[in-house]
Amino acid sequence: MHGHPVDLPPHPADLTVDLGGADGPPDDLTEPSTSWLCRDDLDRERMLDMEERVRPVRQRAFAIIALALVATGPWLGWWPVLFLIPGSLAFAAADKLMPRMARPEYMMFTSWVGSGCVIAGAVALNGGPTVPTLSWLAIPIITLSSRFSMRGVSAGVAINIVLVMVVAFGVNAHSVIDNPTLVIAPMALILCVAVLSTPLMRSDIQHRSDAVIDQLTGMLNRKALDSRVVELAQQSEVTGEPIGMIVGDLDHFKLINDTHGHAVGDVVLKEVAYLLRKQLRAFDLAYRIGGEEFLILLPGSDIERSRELAERLREAVSAERVAGGISITMSLGVSASNPSQRFSYDSVFAQADGALYEAKRNGRDQVQVARPEAVLVLA
């Protein structure tokens, strides 16, 4: 891993560069992380962040439903209360598995559908269309637009409307035929909740995204990093797993700006950021923390796995010509927390940053790992 100078193309006057704009990556690159529930990794990260916020509220909602079922037990029976047990277990399992999955949105959507089935089962035992609890199937709709794309919202609304029909006609079809308002009212409530909550959630998401996303590269920024560090410290304490860190810096980036101008430099940053994101798992977290400096947090990765990823990142950048023909390299420093102790961002960052400095001093275009005796973690 020896450094080599940047292979610079001719002056911008002789160079045609596709600036790409803000609409996405170049046409010859394909986004591998798109699904019908999440458009990209940023959507996926936002979804996981929202799940952290929704979890305690969801638990309170389950408690409210449980209290309501207990309160109506003398009139409607006690069996519906038991349906809350599998619902709670399903969400607990999803919370544990999602951070390890490449497509956590599928697990989350499955759990969401499960919550609707739990409510439908409880309502069926309560009396189906003849009791007001059928309208409870509108409750899960509130969280749809905060997590998924419009396809996910539409699918969720359709599923819960089907559940209303199944419960109503499956339990007491004669009552529905005699009085169609028994299903029209809850279906109208489901649709109204979806229609009203979606623009409100989308507006909130947009404002939060503008605050935590670097507008040039599409990566998360320092503000997002500050909040995530606290969550990772808590997570490491619970799971006992290490958290890896990679700090990377583009080599000779100032020379590109000086030779070709800042517009070309911006294109380089944007395309390199995209190359880095393509190598990451869904739950790896990439940030732009300075001009040409990037930071990646790797939950569950020890220092060796972090080093292997850093090497792949270095190779991915050096193998591509960006901004219409510029060959650029990257130096990276790697560190990781001690799995037996609480994650301390300041300590692990200091070691990764020191390793990056060593990579620069030794010739650039290489990965350096913090020495084991230097990886200190504060309790």
KAQUI-V795316 format. One record per residue. RES is the residue in one small letter. PHI is phi in degrees with one decimal (none if undefined). Layout:
RES,PHI ; RES,PHI
This chain:
m,none ; h,-103.1 ; g,-72.5 ; h,-145.9 ; p,-66.3 ; v,-69.4 ; d,-86.0 ; l,-91.9 ; p,-77.5 ; p,-61.1 ; h,-58.0 ; p,-54.4 ; a,-63.9 ; d,-104.7 ; l,-123.5 ; t,-98.6 ; v,-119.7 ; d,-86.8 ; l,-72.4 ; g,78.3 ; g,73.7 ; a,-100.1 ; d,-86.9 ; g,145.4 ; p,-75.2 ; p,-60.4 ; d,-65.1 ; d,-85.8 ; l,-108.4 ; t,-111.5 ; e,-80.3 ; p,-85.7 ; s,-108.3 ; t,-79.1 ; s,-137.8 ; w,-71.2 ; l,-99.9 ; c,-134.0 ; r,-73.8 ; d,-162.6 ; d,-66.0 ; l,-67.0 ; d,-60.5 ; r,-66.3 ; e,-64.3 ; r,-63.4 ; m,-62.2 ; l,-66.2 ; d,-63.8 ; m,-64.9 ; e,-62.1 ; e,-60.5 ; r,-76.6 ; v,-78.5 ; r,-52.3 ; p,-65.1 ; v,-68.2 ; r,-61.5 ; q,-63.2 ; r,-67.9 ; a,-63.4 ; f,-60.3 ; a,-64.7 ; i,-64.7 ; i,-63.2 ; a,-61.8 ; l,-62.8 ; a,-64.8 ; l,-67.0 ; v,-65.6 ; a,-64.8 ; t,-93.0 ; g,-54.1 ; p,-60.0 ; w,-100.7 ; l,-111.2 ; g,101.1 ; w,-100.8 ; w,-58.5 ; p,-57.1 ; v,-61.2 ; l,-65.2 ; f,-66.7 ; l,-71.7 ; i,-65.0 ; p,-62.8 ; g,-64.0 ; s,-65.8 ; l,-65.4 ; a,-64.0 ; f,-68.7 ; a,-62.6 ; a,-64.9 ; a,-63.8 ; d,-60.5 ; k,-79.0 ; l,-87.9 ; m,-57.5 ; p,-62.2 ; r,-98.6 ; m,-96.7 ; a,-71.5 ; r,-126.5 ; p,-64.2 ; e,-63.3 ; y,-70.0 ; m,-64.4 ; m,-65.7 ; f,-67.2 ; t,-61.0 ; s,-64.7 ; w,-63.6 ; v,-61.0 ; g,-60.4 ; s,-64.6 ; g,-65.2 ; c,-65.4 ; v,-62.1 ; i,-63.3 ; a,-61.3 ; g,-63.2 ; a,-64.6 ; v,-66.0 ; a,-59.8 ; l,-71.8 ; n,-73.9 ; g,139.5 ; g,65.9 ; p,-71.1 ; t,-88.1 ; v,-119.9 ; p,-64.6 ; t,-66.2 ; l,-60.6 ; s,-69.3 ; w,-63.3 ; l,-66.9 ; a,-81.3 ; i,-61.5 ; p,-64.3 ; i,-60.3 ; i,-58.6 ; t,-89.4 ; l,-60.3 ; s,-70.8 ; s,-80.7 ; r,-118.0 ; f,-119.0 ; s,-69.7 ; m,-61.9 ; r,-62.7 ; g,-65.0 ; v,-61.7 ; s,-62.2 ; a,-63.9 ; g,-64.7 ; v,-62.0 ; a,-62.1 ; i,-62.5 ; n,-71.8 ; i,-66.2 ; v,-61.9 ; l,-63.1 ; v,-59.5 ; m,-65.9 ; v,-64.3 ; v,-64.7 ; a,-64.6 ; f,-78.6 ; g,-73.9 ; v,-91.9 ; n,-152.8 ; a,-63.6 ; h,-61.8 ; s,-64.6 ; v,-70.4 ; i,-63.9 ; d,-71.9 ; n,-140.2 ; p,-61.1 ; t,-63.2 ; l,-62.4 ; v,-106.6 ; i,-63.4 ; a,-63.0 ; p,-65.8 ; m,-67.4 ; a,-64.1 ; l,-64.3 ; i,-60.1 ; l,-66.1 ; c,-65.1 ; v,-61.1 ; a,-64.3 ; v,-65.0 ; l,-79.9 ; s,-77.0 ; t,-62.7 ; p,-64.6 ; l,-64.6 ; m,-65.7 ; r,-62.5 ; s,-64.0 ; d,-63.7 ; i,-61.7 ; q,-62.9 ; h,-65.5 ; r,-68.5 ; s,-64.0 ; d,-60.6 ; a,-80.8 ; v,-116.5 ; i,-112.3 ; d,-68.4 ; q,-69.4 ; l,-76.7 ; t,-97.3 ; g,79.7 ; m,-82.3 ; l,-71.9 ; n,-109.4 ; r,-63.7 ; k,-63.7 ; a,-64.9 ; l,-62.8 ; d,-58.4 ; s,-73.0 ; r,-71.2 ; v,-60.2 ; v,-63.8 ; e,-64.8 ; l,-67.4 ; a,-62.5 ; q,-66.1 ; q,-63.7 ; s,-65.2 ; e,-68.4 ; v,-79.4 ; t,-84.8 ; g,70.7 ; e,-98.8 ; p,-74.6 ; i,-127.6 ; g,-84.0 ; m,-142.3 ; i,-124.0 ; v,-115.0 ; g,-124.2 ; d,-141.3 ; l,-72.0 ; d,-79.2 ; h,56.1 ; f,-67.8 ; k,-60.7 ; l,-63.9 ; i,-65.6 ; n,-61.7 ; d,-67.4 ; t,-84.9 ; h,-114.6 ; g,95.8 ; h,-71.6 ; a,-64.1 ; v,-66.9 ; g,-59.5 ; d,-63.9 ; v,-63.7 ; v,-59.3 ; l,-61.1 ; k,-63.6 ; e,-73.9 ; v,-64.9 ; a,-58.4 ; y,-66.7 ; l,-60.7 ; l,-66.5 ; r,-62.5 ; k,-64.2 ; q,-89.8 ; l,-96.7 ; r,-76.8 ; a,-60.5 ; f,-101.8 ; d,-76.8 ; l,-119.5 ; a,-110.4 ; y,-133.0 ; r,-99.3 ; i,-110.1 ; g,-161.9 ; g,-51.9 ; e,-121.1 ; e,-110.2 ; f,-124.6 ; l,-132.8 ; i,-127.9 ; l,-102.6 ; l,-126.3 ; p,-58.9 ; g,83.5 ; s,-105.1 ; d,-80.7 ; i,-69.1 ; e,-71.6 ; r,-65.3 ; s,-66.4 ; r,-63.3 ; e,-61.7 ; l,-66.2 ; a,-58.3 ; e,-66.1 ; r,-64.8 ; l,-63.0 ; r,-59.8 ; e,-66.4 ; a,-63.0 ; v,-69.7 ; s,-69.2 ; a,-81.1 ; e,-105.2 ; r,-101.8 ; v,-108.8 ; a,53.0 ; g,83.7 ; g,147.8 ; i,-86.1 ; s,-96.8 ; i,-134.3 ; t,-121.2 ; m,-141.9 ; s,-107.8 ; l,-138.7 ; g,-115.5 ; v,-127.0 ; s,-149.3 ; a,-157.5 ; s,-78.7 ; n,-79.9 ; p,-62.1 ; s,-86.3 ; q,-131.7 ; r,-66.4 ; f,-64.8 ; s,-116.8 ; y,-59.0 ; d,-58.3 ; s,-68.3 ; v,-67.5 ; f,-64.7 ; a,-58.8 ; q,-71.5 ; a,-65.9 ; d,-66.3 ; g,-65.0 ; a,-65.8 ; l,-62.4 ; y,-59.9 ; e,-65.8 ; a,-62.6 ; k,-65.0 ; r,-67.2 ; n,-87.2 ; g,126.3 ; r,69.5 ; d,51.6 ; q,-157.8 ; v,-110.8 ; q,-120.8 ; v,-107.8 ; a,-59.1 ; r,-62.3 ; p,-52.8 ; e,-71.9 ; a,-96.4 ; v,-83.3 ; l,-102.7 ; v,-126.7 ; l,-82.1 ; a,-73.6
